[in-house]
Amino acid sequence: AILEPQRAAIVERIRVHRRVLLVQDTTECDFTAKKTLAGCGPLSNLARRGFFAHNEVVVSDKRVPLGVWDTTIYAREDQEHGKTNKRKQEPIQQKESHRWLEGYRHACDLAALVPQCQIISCADREADIYEIFVEFQRRCERGEPAAQWLIRSQHDRCLEAFEQEGRPRISQRIAQSPLLGTVTFGMPAREQNPKIKGVRTKTLRSGREVTLELRTMQVTLQAPFRSKVQGGKLPPVQITVIQALEIAPPAGEAAILWTLLTSLDVTTLEQVRDVLELYGGRWEIEVFHKVLKSGCRIEEIQLCKGERMKRAILLFMIVAWRVMYVMKLGRECPDLPCDVVFEEDEWQSVCVVLEGVHEAPGLSRFA
């Protein structure tokens, strides 16, 4: 109910775009210090307590945030913590990873509302789930609205092959595909912030100019066996694989390797570069989480009931999106009049707070 007006506004914003990303990711909401907050569960360990928020944010292909489409805020059960390996053969509906499949289905719901716009469900490695690939294929076969998907690879999956080929994997087959070309750009340094105060920050990757070799090909995946799925096996699916591998990395550092999986039809160098640029839009949800926790400071909210806390977090998600949107426009279009974004009573009240009541009559929308 809280998100319904937001969703209606998102649909209207999307109508002017040719394609958009529905980016999904999960973040921790750490309330370990809030001893009286009910409903929390374990995070990375049983001592750290709080909620997980699996969020879906709509972003244009130019990386302009368009709104929060959906969220699932939940707590793990203490007895389920650390049992990931025991759940591998369970039906996906009984796994926590089911949220990624649900996120893709939400992208399909959005695609049905705006058929003139291409909706692309985008996610990082955790979403490398075979059931998502099957969902897309089955929807296409049934003629139902189906969002495209773009996911970074986590598993080096087996491919369907003839007997003499053995069991080739994605990495082997893509390495044998023709080189399409290269792309060069500046890569910032990657640092790991220390968890212990007084310990120096550790540099994981040096900042440098990176040149990547680009390859792509279509492959047919061998379906994984699911012992508790009806029939015991899922159907094979055809997907596109894109590989970007760094040439001549610095001594002592591993080469940058990105392997992307997608339902998009990608065959040329320009299409590969376009998909890489699209995947770069996934980073906007990381910015969203930073604004939510560092800017809106949701982990400092003083509430005692879990359901009230979830509603408060959701309200701040809408605020965080709005902050991102204004920040993006401010950086890209610094001379844009403020009444393009704000109603008159909104921007004038801010000026009164900042400048005082005596300045109000002469307010300018360009101030």
C-alpha positions in Angstrom: 0.0 0.0 0.0 2.9 2.4 0.8 4.6 1.7 -2.5 1.4 1.8 -4.7 1.6 5.6 -5.5 5.4 5.2 -6.1 4.8 2.4 -8.6 2.2 4.4 -10.5 4.6 7.3 -10.8 7.4 5.0 -12.0 5.2 3.6 -14.8 4.6 7.2 -16.0 8.3 8.0 -15.9 9.2 4.8 -17.8 6.9 5.7 -20.7 9.4 8.2 -22.1 12.2 5.7 -22.1 13.2 3.1 -24.7 14.6 0.7 -22.1 15.2 0.6 -18.4 16.9 -1.7 -15.8 15.1 -3.2 -12.9 18.1 -3.7 -10.6 17.8 -6.0 -7.6 20.1 -6.6 -4.7 20.1 -7.4 -1.0 21.5 -5.3 1.9 21.8 -5.8 5.6 20.0 -3.5 8.1 22.1 -4.0 11.3 20.2 -3.4 14.5 22.5 -5.3 16.8 22.7 -2.3 19.1 18.9 -2.1 19.4 18.4 -4.7 22.1 14.7 -4.1 22.5 13.8 -4.3 18.8 11.6 -7.3 18.3 11.6 -9.5 15.2 15.3 -9.4 14.3 17.3 -12.4 13.1 20.9 -13.3 12.5 22.9 -11.5 9.8 26.4 -12.8 9.0 26.5 -14.6 12.4 24.2 -15.2 15.3 25.7 -12.2 17.3 24.8 -9.6 14.6 21.1 -9.0 14.5 18.8 -7.2 12.1 16.9 -7.5 8.9 17.7 -8.2 5.2 16.2 -5.9 2.6 15.9 -7.3 -0.9 15.3 -4.2 -3.0 14.3 -3.5 -6.6 15.2 -0.1 -8.1 14.3 1.1 -11.6 17.1 2.8 -13.4 17.2 4.3 -16.9 19.8 3.1 -19.4 21.5 6.5 -18.7 21.7 5.6 -15.0 19.0 8.0 -13.9 17.1 6.4 -10.9 13.4 6.3 -11.5 12.0 4.9 -8.2 11.7 1.9 -5.9 9.6 -0.8 -7.5 9.5 -3.4 -4.7 11.2 -4.6 -1.5 11.1 -7.6 0.8 12.3 -6.9 4.3 12.7 -10.1 6.3 14.6 -11.7 9.2 16.3 -15.1 9.2 15.3 -17.8 11.7 18.1 -18.6 14.1 17.8 -22.3 13.5 18.2 -21.8 9.7 21.5 -19.9 10.0 24.4 -21.7 8.3 22.4 -24.4 6.6 22.9 -23.2 3.0 24.5 -26.5 1.8 21.8 -28.6 3.2 19.1 -26.8 1.2 20.7 -27.1 -2.3 18.4 -29.9 -3.4 15.2 -28.2 -2.0 12.7 -26.7 -4.4 13.5 -23.1 -5.0 10.3 -21.9 -3.3 11.7 -23.2 0.0 15.0 -21.3 -0.4 16.0 -17.8 0.5 17.3 -17.4 -3.1 13.7 -17.6 -4.3 13.6 -13.8 -3.8 15.8 -13.4 -7.0 13.3 -15.4 -9.0 10.4 -13.3 -7.6 12.4 -10.1 -8.5 12.6 -11.3 -12.1 8.8 -12.0 -12.1 8.3 -8.5 -10.8 10.3 -7.2 -13.8 7.9 -9.2 -16.0 4.9 -7.6 -14.3 6.5 -4.2 -15.1 7.1 -5.2 -18.7 3.3 -6.0 -19.1 2.5 -2.5 -17.9 4.8 -0.7 -20.4 5.0 -2.9 -23.5 6.6 -0.1 -25.5 9.7 -0.1 -23.2 12.3 -2.9 -22.9 12.6 -4.0 -19.3 15.9 -5.6 -18.3 16.2 -7.4 -15.0 19.8 -6.8 -13.8 21.6 -8.4 -10.8 25.0 -9.5 -9.5 26.3 -13.0 -9.0 23.7 -14.2 -6.4 21.1 -14.1 -9.1 22.9 -16.7 -11.3 20.0 -19.1 -10.7 18.9 -21.6 -13.4 15.2 -21.2 -12.6 15.4 -17.5 -13.8 16.6 -18.7 -17.2 13.8 -21.3 -17.4 11.2 -18.7 -16.3 12.2 -16.4 -19.2 12.2 -19.3 -21.8 8.8 -20.6 -20.7 7.2 -17.2 -20.7 8.4 -16.7 -24.3 7.1 -20.1 -25.3 3.7 -19.2 -23.8 3.6 -15.7 -25.4 3.5 -14.0 -22.0 5.2 -10.7 -21.2 8.9 -11.5 -20.4 11.5 -9.1 -19.2 15.0 -9.6 -20.6 17.7 -10.4 -18.0 21.4 -9.5 -17.5 23.3 -11.3 -14.7 26.9 -11.6 -13.8 28.0 -15.3 -13.8 28.8 -17.1 -10.6 28.8 -20.7 -11.7 30.9 -22.2 -14.5 28.0 -24.2 -15.8 28.1 -27.3 -17.9 27.0 -27.0 -21.6 25.0 -29.5 -23.6 27.5 -31.4 -25.8 28.1 -34.4 -28.0 29.6 -37.5 -26.4 33.1 -36.9 -27.9 33.2 -33.4 -26.3 32.9 -34.6 -22.8 31.4 -32.0 -20.5 32.5 -28.6 -21.7 31.9 -25.6 -19.4 31.1 -21.9 -20.1 34.7 -20.8 -19.5 36.2 -23.3 -21.9 33.7 -22.6 -24.7 33.9 -18.7 -24.4 37.7 -18.8 -24.4 37.6 -20.5 -27.8 35.3 -18.0 -29.4 36.6 -15.3 -31.8 38.0 -12.0 -30.3 35.6 -9.2 -31.3 37.7 -6.3 -30.1 38.7 -4.4 -27.0 37.5 -1.6 -24.7 39.7 0.7 -22.5 38.7 2.7 -19.5 40.0 3.9 -16.1 39.5 1.6 -13.2 39.5 3.1 -9.7 41.3 1.4 -6.9 39.3 -1.1 -4.8 40.0 -1.0 -1.1 38.7 -3.1 1.8 37.8 -1.0 4.9 39.2 -2.6 8.1 36.7 -4.1 10.5 39.0 -3.4 13.5 39.7 0.2 14.4 43.3 1.2 14.1 44.0 -1.3 11.3 45.0 0.3 8.0 42.8 0.1 4.9 43.9 -2.8 2.6 44.1 -2.2 -1.1 42.6 -5.1 -3.0 43.1 -3.7 -6.5 45.2 -0.8 -7.8 43.7 2.0 -9.8 44.8 1.8 -13.4 43.9 2.1 -17.1 42.3 -1.2 -18.1 42.1 -2.8 -21.6 39.7 -5.7 -21.8 39.4 -8.3 -24.6 35.7 -8.9 -25.6 34.1 -12.1 -26.7 30.5 -13.4 -27.0 28.7 -16.5 -28.1 25.4 -18.3 -27.6 25.4 -21.5 -25.7 22.9 -24.1 -24.5 23.2 -24.9 -20.9 22.9 -28.5 -19.5 20.1 -28.4 -16.9 21.1 -29.0 -13.3 19.5 -32.0 -11.5 17.0 -31.1 -8.8 16.2 -34.2 -6.9 13.1 -32.7 -5.3 11.7 -30.9 -8.4 8.9 -32.7 -10.1 10.4 -34.8 -12.9 13.8 -34.5 -11.4 15.3 -32.2 -14.1 14.7 -28.8 -15.6 14.8 -28.2 -19.4 18.0 -27.0 -21.2 18.0 -23.2 -22.0 19.9 -21.1 -24.6 21.6 -18.0 -23.3 24.2 -15.5 -24.5 27.6 -15.3 -22.7 29.8 -12.2 -22.8 33.4 -12.3 -21.5 35.6 -9.3 -20.8 39.2 -10.3 -19.9 42.0 -7.8 -18.9 45.2 -7.7 -21.1 48.5 -7.5 -19.2 47.4 -6.9 -15.6 50.0 -5.4 -13.2 52.5 -7.8 -11.7 51.2 -9.5 -8.6 47.5 -8.7 -9.4 44.9 -11.0 -10.9 43.5 -10.0 -14.3 40.0 -8.5 -14.3 37.5 -11.0 -15.6 33.8 -10.3 -16.1 31.5 -13.0 -17.4 28.0 -11.8 -18.1 25.0 -14.0 -18.9 22.0 -12.5 -20.7 18.8 -13.3 -22.6 19.7 -10.4 -25.0 20.7 -11.2 -28.6 24.4 -10.0 -28.7 26.7 -10.8 -31.6 28.6 -7.6 -32.6 31.3 -5.6 -30.8 29.0 -2.6 -30.4 26.3 -4.7 -28.9 28.9 -6.2 -26.4 30.0 -2.7 -25.4 26.4 -1.6 -25.0 25.6 -4.5 -22.7 28.7 -3.8 -20.6 27.6 -0.2 -20.3 24.1 -1.4 -19.3 25.5 -3.7 -16.6 27.4 -0.7 -15.2 24.0 0.7 -14.2 23.7 -2.1 -11.6 26.0 0.0 -9.4 23.2 2.5 -8.8 21.6 0.1 -6.3 24.8 0.2 -4.3 24.6 4.0 -4.3 21.0 3.6 -3.2 21.9 1.4 -0.3 24.7 3.9 0.7 22.2 6.8 0.7 19.7 4.7 2.7 22.1 3.8 5.4 24.7 6.6 5.5 22.4 9.4 4.4 19.0 8.5 5.8 20.7 6.5 8.7 18.0 3.9 8.9 20.0 1.8 11.4 19.7 4.6 13.9 15.8 4.6 14.0 14.5 4.2 17.5 11.5 1.8 17.2 10.8 -1.3 19.3 8.4 -3.4 17.0 9.7 -5.1 13.9 6.7 -4.3 11.7 6.9 -0.6 12.5 10.6 -0.7 11.7 9.9 -2.3 8.3 7.4 0.4 7.4 9.8 3.1 8.5 12.6 1.6 6.4 10.3 1.5 3.4 9.4 5.2 3.8 13.1 6.1 4.0 13.7 4.0 0.8 11.4 6.4 -1.1 13.3 9.4 0.5 16.7 7.8 -0.5 15.5 7.4 -4.1 14.4 11.0 -4.2 17.8 12.1 -2.8 19.6 10.0 -5.5 17.4 11.5 -8.2 18.0 15.1 -7.2 21.8 14.4 -6.7 22.0 12.9 -10.2 20.2 15.8 -11.9 22.3 18.3 -9.9 25.5 16.8 -11.1 24.5 16.3 -14.7 22.4 19.4 -15.2 23.7 22.0 -12.6 21.8 24.9 -14.2 18.5 23.2 -14.2 15.7 25.3 -12.5 14.7 23.7 -9.2 11.0 23.9 -10.1 11.6 21.1 -12.7 11.9 18.7 -9.7 10.1 20.5 -6.8 6.7 22.1 -6.4 6.6 25.8 -5.6 5.7 25.3 -1.9 8.6 22.7 -1.6 11.4 24.8 -2.9 10.2 28.1 -1.3 9.8 26.5 2.1 13.4 25.3 1.9 14.6 28.8 1.0 12.7 30.2 4.0 14.4 27.7 6.3 17.8 28.5 4.9 17.6 32.2 4.4 14.8 33.4 6.7 11.3 34.7 6.2 12.4 38.2 5.1 14.0 36.7 1.9 10.8 34.8 0.8 9.2 37.5 -1.4 12.2 37.7 -3.7 12.9 34.0 -4.1 14.1 32.8 -7.5 13.6 29.4 -8.9 17.2 29.5 -10.2 18.6 30.1 -6.7 
